[in-house]
Amino acid sequence: MRALAPAVSVLLIACPGPPDALVLDVPDEHRALFEAFLAPIDSALVTLDSPGGRTSTVRVVADLPCAECFSIQADGDGWLVRGDAPLGIQYGVAELLERAGFGFFHPFATRVPADLSALAALADADDLGVERTPAVPRRGLHLHTLHPIEGMFDFWMGGPVGEERARQVIDWVVKNRGDYLQWVGLDDISGSSFARQAWREHTAAVVEHAHFRGLETGLGVQLFGTSNLQLAFDLVDSSTDPVTDRTRMDERFGQIAGLGFDSVNLSFGEFFGEDPEVFVASVESAWDAMNAAMPDAEMTTVIHVGNFEDLRVEYRGEEVLYYFLSAFADRPITPWIHTVMYYNLFEDAGGAYRHDEFDEHRAFLTEALLADEPVGYFPESAYWVAFDVNVPTMLPLYVRSRWLDLDRIRDIADGALRDHVLFSSGWEWGFWLHDRVTLRMGFETPATWQEALHESWAPLGEAGAAVADLQITWTEAQADTLIDRRAAAFLGGRDSVIDFGDSSQGIVSQPDRPRLDEVADLDDDALIDLGGKLDALADLADASGAAHREAITIGVEHADVAGFAPWIDEIVEGSRVTELRARYVGALYDAAIADRSGSPASVPALIEEAESILEEARDLIRARHAAAHAPHGRILFEPGENPTLYDYGYLAHAEDLCFWERERVRARNVVFSEDGAVPGCTLDPRVR
């Protein structure tokens, strides 16, 4: 190994201009690694071989003993990246390129600068030469492939195109400081040997590439078929007796063994449970079966939420929430504490899954952290079903909540959290930002969430700083409206399954709200509460409108920034559609309230206002979908067969505005006594 050159910052300052290209000087044993690293960038600004002209060398040395750490320092007229291999050196080069203006934003859309002039500022950076190490050992994404999201088409359905796109996702996780990636198994492989063989070949290739890049991989499986509501790959169709169940588990683990998965994430469905003794014994049996078939793999379990009477069980003289039973299993299993939507462990939970807050989950995590027991945190970056990305709305609020959790956990026991894996449900409409920022916060948790947003947008320079400031102001308004004032249910949608579960079984997943046809039956107190929520929604609409106007201004002021337009266009359209959604719902509920209050004169104008908003939203949404980052084409927005429960892409209801149309029809039925068919917006993506 060559001697390390001293840090010299003045040489770059004296340079007459930026280099034409950065040339990576990597050891031969890592050349293939960086060929894969550079492939998605596809820019002459960075290369492994000198293209001629004026270049600057980036010397990459894998000599640091700390796990997944890196440092950057000046090296003559170039740069030195030190780290461990394979991840530390990749993190270091990614950081260097971001300082040069590259933006690893969306998995399928990298921002490439016009030149390397931004790199000059690194010479005076305070962190030059600082060794940077991860705050959380395991940081990654859980692609919820039970839903028809981008990851399902790429990681599960496969094919040559799917494999290439899976490689791009792997690359994106690496460049955003992640080290783990898991996805969920679907049941189509359990009944068809042909489907299973094709899946095994595809999965083996994807796992092999993930390992090559330095990521560990995991597969999500479900324990009981009796609570399997979404065609998951389960271990026991229906519990009978321990011997039969174990035989079935051995068979199922045999179907997924031999592919190199490092972890199995065991989940237990939602809303319905098994007998506690059966549950604990089955978890232990599942670990035994996994250990026999996949002896090098570990097991994690999902500690889900659900404050329902049927999920309160007694075990060994103690009343516990059903999902906490997995902690009683006498096996080396790491529990992952789950929260849902943009709620967090430390603030109001809005009534999600009937929780006013996730205090029991917080207490469990706290106890494990203080006892130095293995534990992970498993929050969400979207809640696809009728709540956010497929409504659609744009919600940087997720970034604030994910930071708040990490910051408060750090206060409880700094360095004790073992795993931080983010439940991901799609990336369009700015939802890629939630995953990108959270991965990076797991590596280095900044002092504030505002700093995290600024750091993520930094590759865009002054334009990025303006975008970050806009999103900070808007996020504060979202936190006030959706968390503090509990108006979340109104910004989100409802489908027929949500209504049925609520009315017939008392099952609530996302926060509840009165249906438009229930407004007439509200008592005075409930009507006052509804009015307060609508006032909050109006305030969010105002804030979203302000964000929309500010985004347009930023776009105009920074129109000359290379590669800026796709990102600002997304924010312009995302802030506008969020404003329209808030105003639309407000107009329909105002119409229902006016009808109930015996003031029908204003009703037609309110309905007309809502329907005008709907048409504007329709045009805006179709324009955004035509400019989507993902290269999947119309498959994300249209009906189509796939192995999930849903025969459509995850943005199909965003495309046809089914949740909006459902509310429009119901409102007209209420105030005009019409008899329109209310769309279900569940398994059929078409508005009927």
VEXVO-803519 format. One line per 10 residues: number of its first residue (from 1); their letters; for each residue y, x, z negated of C-alpha. Coordinates in steps of 0.5 Angstrom, whole numbers, plus 500, padded with zeros to 3 digits. Layout:
VEXVO-803519
NUM = a = Y/X/Z | ... $
END
This chain:
VEXVO-803519
1 = mralapavsv = 500/500/500 | 507/503/502 | 512/504/496 | 516/498/495 | 523/500/497 | 529/499/493 | 533/492/493 | 539/493/498 | 544/487/499 | 550/490/502 $
11 = lliacpgppd = 546/492/508 | 545/485/511 | 553/484/509 | 554/490/514 | 550/487/519 | 554/484/525 | 551/478/525 | 544/474/524 | 538/477/527 | 535/473/533 $
21 = alvldvpdeh = 528/473/529 | 524/474/523 | 518/478/524 | 513/477/519 | 509/484/517 | 503/482/514 | 496/485/512 | 491/484/517 | 487/480/512 | 492/475/512 $
31 = ralfeaflap = 494/475/519 | 490/468/521 | 493/465/514 | 500/466/517 | 498/464/524 | 496/457/521 | 503/458/517 | 507/459/523 | 503/454/528 | 507/447/525 $
41 = idsalvtlds = 514/451/526 | 513/453/533 | 520/457/533 | 522/463/536 | 526/464/530 | 520/467/526 | 514/470/529 | 508/475/527 | 510/480/533 | 517/482/535 $
51 = pggrtstvrv = 520/478/541 | 525/484/542 | 532/483/541 | 535/484/534 | 530/483/529 | 529/483/521 | 522/484/518 | 519/480/512 | 514/485/509 | 509/481/505 $
61 = vadlpcaecf = 505/484/500 | 499/481/496 | 500/485/490 | 502/480/484 | 496/479/479 | 499/472/476 | 496/466/479 | 500/463/485 | 507/467/483 | 511/470/488 $
71 = siqadgdgwl = 518/474/488 | 523/475/494 | 527/481/494 | 531/485/499 | 528/491/503 | 532/495/507 | 535/491/512 | 529/486/511 | 526/482/506 | 520/483/501 $
81 = vrgdaplgiq = 515/478/499 | 511/479/494 | 505/474/491 | 498/473/490 | 494/471/495 | 493/466/499 | 498/461/495 | 503/466/492 | 505/469/499 | 505/463/503 $
91 = ygvaellera = 510/460/497 | 514/466/498 | 515/466/505 | 516/458/505 | 522/460/500 | 525/465/505 | 525/461/511 | 528/455/507 | 534/460/505 | 534/461/512 $
101 = gfgffhpfat = 535/453/514 | 528/451/515 | 526/444/512 | 519/443/511 | 521/435/510 | 516/431/513 | 509/433/514 | 510/432/521 | 517/434/522 | 520/440/520 $
111 = rvpadlsala = 527/442/521 | 529/448/525 | 536/451/524 | 540/453/530 | 540/461/528 | 538/465/522 | 546/465/519 | 544/462/513 | 540/467/510 | 545/472/509 $
121 = aladaddlgv = 547/468/503 | 540/470/500 | 543/477/499 | 547/475/493 | 542/470/490 | 541/470/482 | 534/469/483 | 533/475/488 | 527/479/485 | 525/474/480 $
131 = ertpavprrg = 518/473/479 | 517/465/480 | 510/462/477 | 508/455/477 | 510/450/471 | 504/446/472 | 497/449/474 | 495/444/478 | 500/440/483 | 498/436/488 $
141 = lhlhtlhpie = 497/429/492 | 492/424/492 | 493/420/499 | 491/413/497 | 486/412/503 | 484/405/501 | 490/403/504 | 492/404/512 | 497/410/511 | 498/416/515 $
151 = gmfdfwmggp = 493/420/511 | 487/415/512 | 487/415/519 | 487/423/519 | 483/425/513 | 478/419/513 | 478/416/520 | 478/423/523 | 477/426/530 | 480/432/534 $
161 = vgeerarqvi = 487/429/533 | 486/427/526 | 483/434/524 | 490/437/527 | 494/432/523 | 490/433/517 | 492/441/518 | 499/439/518 | 499/435/512 | 495/441/508 $
171 = dwvvknrgdy = 500/446/511 | 506/441/508 | 503/441/501 | 503/449/501 | 510/449/504 | 512/445/498 | 508/449/493 | 502/444/492 | 495/447/490 | 491/441/491 $
181 = lqwvglddis = 490/435/495 | 485/429/494 | 484/423/498 | 479/416/497 | 472/415/499 | 471/408/503 | 465/404/503 | 464/405/511 | 460/411/510 | 455/408/505 $
191 = gssfarqawr = 451/404/510 | 451/407/516 | 448/414/517 | 452/415/524 | 459/414/521 | 457/418/515 | 455/424/519 | 461/424/523 | 465/423/517 | 461/429/514 $
201 = ehtaavveha = 463/433/520 | 470/432/520 | 471/432/512 | 467/439/512 | 472/442/517 | 478/439/513 | 476/442/507 | 474/448/509 | 481/449/512 | 484/447/506 $
211 = hfrgletglg = 480/452/502 | 483/457/507 | 490/455/506 | 489/456/498 | 488/449/496 | 483/445/492 | 480/439/494 | 478/432/491 | 475/426/493 | 476/419/489 $
221 = vqlfgtsnlq = 470/415/488 | 470/408/484 | 464/407/479 | 463/400/479 | 462/395/485 | 464/389/481 | 471/391/480 | 471/394/487 | 477/390/491 | 479/394/497 $
231 = lafdlvdsst = 472/397/500 | 472/404/496 | 466/408/496 | 463/406/489 | 457/409/485 | 454/403/483 | 454/396/487 | 453/392/480 | 450/395/474 | 443/393/472 $
241 = dpvtdrtrmd = 440/398/468 | 441/406/467 | 435/408/471 | 436/404/477 | 444/406/476 | 442/413/476 | 438/413/482 | 443/409/486 | 449/415/483 | 444/420/485 $
251 = erfgqiaglg = 444/417/492 | 451/416/493 | 453/423/491 | 448/426/495 | 452/423/501 | 458/427/499 | 455/433/497 | 455/440/500 | 462/439/503 | 466/443/498 $
261 = fdsvnlsfge = 470/438/494 | 472/442/488 | 473/435/484 | 471/428/484 | 476/423/481 | 473/417/478 | 476/410/478 | 474/404/475 | 478/398/479 | 483/394/477 $
271 = ffgedpevfv = 483/387/473 | 476/387/472 | 471/390/467 | 464/392/465 | 461/392/458 | 464/397/454 | 457/400/452 | 455/400/459 | 462/403/461 | 461/409/457 $
281 = asvesawdam = 454/410/459 | 455/409/466 | 461/415/466 | 456/420/463 | 451/418/468 | 456/419/473 | 458/426/471 | 451/428/470 | 449/425/477 | 455/429/480 $
291 = naampdaemt = 453/435/476 | 446/435/479 | 449/434/486 | 455/438/486 | 454/443/480 | 461/447/482 | 465/440/482 | 469/438/476 | 470/430/474 | 477/427/473 $
301 = tvihvgnfed = 478/420/471 | 484/415/472 | 487/412/466 | 489/406/469 | 494/400/467 | 493/393/465 | 496/389/459 | 491/383/460 | 487/380/455 | 480/381/458 $
311 = lrveyrgeev = 482/388/459 | 483/389/451 | 476/391/448 | 473/393/442 | 469/399/442 | 466/403/435 | 470/398/431 | 477/400/435 | 481/396/440 | 482/399/446 $
321 = lyyflsafad = 485/398/453 | 479/398/457 | 481/404/461 | 481/409/455 | 474/408/454 | 473/414/459 | 475/418/454 | 469/417/449 | 464/419/454 | 461/426/452 $
331 = rpitpwihtv = 462/430/458 | 467/435/460 | 472/430/464 | 479/431/464 | 483/424/464 | 489/423/468 | 494/418/465 | 496/413/471 | 503/410/471 | 505/405/477 $
341 = myynlfedag = 511/404/482 | 517/408/480 | 516/406/472 | 515/412/468 | 512/414/461 | 519/413/457 | 523/408/459 | 522/400/461 | 516/398/465 | 519/392/467 $
351 = gayrhdefde = 513/388/466 | 509/391/471 | 501/390/470 | 504/386/464 | 507/392/460 | 514/392/457 | 513/400/457 | 507/405/458 | 507/406/450 | 499/407/450 $
361 = hraflteall = 499/411/455 | 504/416/453 | 501/416/446 | 494/418/449 | 498/424/453 | 502/426/448 | 496/427/443 | 492/430/448 | 498/435/450 | 499/437/442 $
371 = adepvgyfpe = 491/438/441 | 491/443/447 | 486/438/451 | 485/438/458 | 489/432/461 | 493/430/467 | 499/426/469 | 498/421/475 | 504/417/477 | 506/414/484 $
381 = saywvafdvn = 511/416/489 | 510/409/492 | 507/402/491 | 505/400/498 | 502/393/497 | 509/388/497 | 513/392/493 | 517/398/497 | 515/402/503 | 512/396/507 $
391 = vptmlplyvr = 518/391/505 | 521/396/507 | 526/399/502 | 529/406/501 | 528/408/494 | 530/415/491 | 529/412/484 | 522/415/485 | 525/422/484 | 529/421/478 $
401 = srwldldrir = 523/418/474 | 518/423/477 | 523/428/474 | 524/425/467 | 516/425/466 | 516/432/467 | 522/434/463 | 520/429/457 | 513/432/457 | 516/439/457 $
411 = diadgalrdh = 519/437/451 | 513/435/448 | 509/441/449 | 511/446/454 | 506/449/459 | 500/444/456 | 500/439/462 | 494/441/466 | 494/437/472 | 500/433/476 $
421 = vlfssgwewg = 498/429/482 | 502/424/485 | 499/418/488 | 502/417/495 | 502/411/499 | 506/413/506 | 511/417/508 | 516/413/512 | 523/410/510 | 524/417/506 $
431 = fwlhdrvtlr = 518/416/502 | 516/423/504 | 522/425/500 | 518/423/493 | 512/427/495 | 516/433/497 | 521/433/491 | 515/432/486 | 511/437/488 | 516/442/488 $
441 = mgfetpatwq = 518/440/481 | 511/441/479 | 512/448/480 | 519/449/477 | 522/443/473 | 529/444/474 | 534/442/468 | 536/435/472 | 533/431/477 | 540/431/480 $
451 = ealheswapl = 539/439/481 | 532/437/484 | 535/433/490 | 540/438/491 | 535/444/492 | 530/439/496 | 536/438/501 | 539/445/501 | 536/447/508 | 541/443/511 $
461 = geagaavadl = 547/447/507 | 554/443/506 | 551/437/510 | 545/437/505 | 549/438/499 | 553/431/501 | 546/428/502 | 544/430/495 | 550/427/492 | 550/421/496 $
471 = qitwteaqad = 543/420/494 | 544/421/486 | 550/416/486 | 545/411/489 | 539/413/485 | 543/412/479 | 545/405/481 | 538/403/483 | 536/406/476 | 541/401/473 $
481 = tlidrraaaf = 539/395/477 | 531/396/478 | 529/399/471 | 535/397/466 | 536/390/468 | 529/389/471 | 531/386/478 | 525/390/481 | 521/384/483 | 527/381/487 $
491 = lggrdsvidf = 528/387/491 | 520/387/492 | 516/382/496 | 510/377/494 | 504/375/498 | 499/370/497 | 494/374/493 | 500/376/488 | 502/368/487 | 494/366/487 $
501 = gdssqgivsq = 493/371/481 | 499/370/477 | 499/362/478 | 491/361/477 | 489/367/473 | 495/370/469 | 494/377/473 | 501/380/474 | 501/387/478 | 508/388/480 $
511 = pdrprldeva = 514/385/476 | 514/378/476 | 519/373/478 | 520/365/479 | 518/363/486 | 523/359/490 | 519/353/489 | 519/354/482 | 527/355/481 | 528/347/480 $
521 = dldddalidl = 523/347/474 | 527/353/470 | 530/351/464 | 537/353/462 | 535/360/459 | 530/362/465 | 536/360/469 | 541/364/466 | 536/370/466 | 535/369/473 $
531 = ggkldaladl = 543/369/474 | 543/376/471 | 538/378/475 | 541/376/482 | 548/379/479 | 544/386/478 | 541/385/485 | 548/384/488 | 551/390/485 | 545/394/488 $
541 = adasgaahre = 547/391/495 | 554/393/494 | 551/400/492 | 547/401/498 | 552/398/502 | 557/404/499 | 551/409/501 | 550/406/508 | 558/408/509 | 557/414/506 $
551 = aitigvehad = 551/416/510 | 555/415/516 | 561/419/514 | 557/425/513 | 553/424/519 | 560/424/523 | 563/430/519 | 556/434/520 | 554/432/527 | 554/440/529 $
561 = vagfapwide = 549/441/524 | 542/443/528 | 537/438/526 | 541/434/522 | 541/427/526 | 534/425/524 | 534/426/517 | 541/422/516 | 539/417/521 | 533/415/516 $
571 = ivegsrvtel = 538/415/510 | 543/411/514 | 538/406/516 | 534/406/510 | 540/405/505 | 542/399/510 | 536/395/510 | 536/396/502 | 543/393/502 | 540/387/507 $
581 = raryvgalyd = 534/386/503 | 538/385/496 | 543/380/500 | 538/376/503 | 534/375/497 | 540/373/493 | 542/368/499 | 536/365/498 | 535/364/491 | 543/362/491 $
591 = aaiadrsgsp = 541/356/495 | 535/354/491 | 539/354/485 | 545/350/488 | 540/345/491 | 537/345/483 | 544/344/481 | 546/338/485 | 551/342/489 | 548/342/496 $
601 = asvpalieea = 554/343/500 | 553/350/500 | 546/350/501 | 546/350/509 | 551/356/509 | 547/360/504 | 541/359/509 | 545/361/515 | 547/367/512 | 540/369/510 $
611 = esileeardl = 537/368/517 | 543/372/520 | 541/378/515 | 534/377/517 | 535/378/524 | 540/384/523 | 534/387/519 | 529/386/524 | 533/390/530 | 534/395/525 $
621 = irarhaaaha = 527/396/522 | 524/396/530 | 530/401/531 | 527/406/525 | 520/405/527 | 521/407/534 | 524/414/531 | 519/414/526 | 517/422/524 | 509/421/524 $
631 = phgrilfepg = 506/422/531 | 501/416/530 | 505/411/535 | 504/404/534 | 498/404/530 | 502/404/523 | 506/398/525 | 501/393/529 | 494/390/527 | 488/394/529 $
641 = enptlydygy = 481/395/526 | 480/401/521 | 475/402/515 | 480/399/509 | 481/392/507 | 487/391/511 | 486/391/519 | 493/393/520 | 497/400/519 | 501/400/513 $
651 = lahaedlcfw = 508/398/516 | 506/392/520 | 509/387/515 | 515/392/515 | 515/391/522 | 514/383/522 | 518/382/516 | 513/378/513 | 515/378/506 | 522/376/508 $
661 = erervrarnv = 519/371/513 | 515/368/507 | 521/367/503 | 525/364/508 | 520/359/510 | 519/357/503 | 526/356/502 | 527/352/507 | 521/348/505 | 525/347/498 $
671 = vfsedgavpg = 532/346/500 | 531/342/507 | 524/338/505 | 521/342/511 | 513/343/511 | 513/350/514 | 507/354/514 | 508/359/509 | 505/366/511 | 500/369/507 $
681 = ctldprvr = 502/376/508 | 496/379/506 | 490/381/510 | 493/378/517 | 499/382/519 | 501/377/523 | 506/372/521 | 503/365/522 $
END
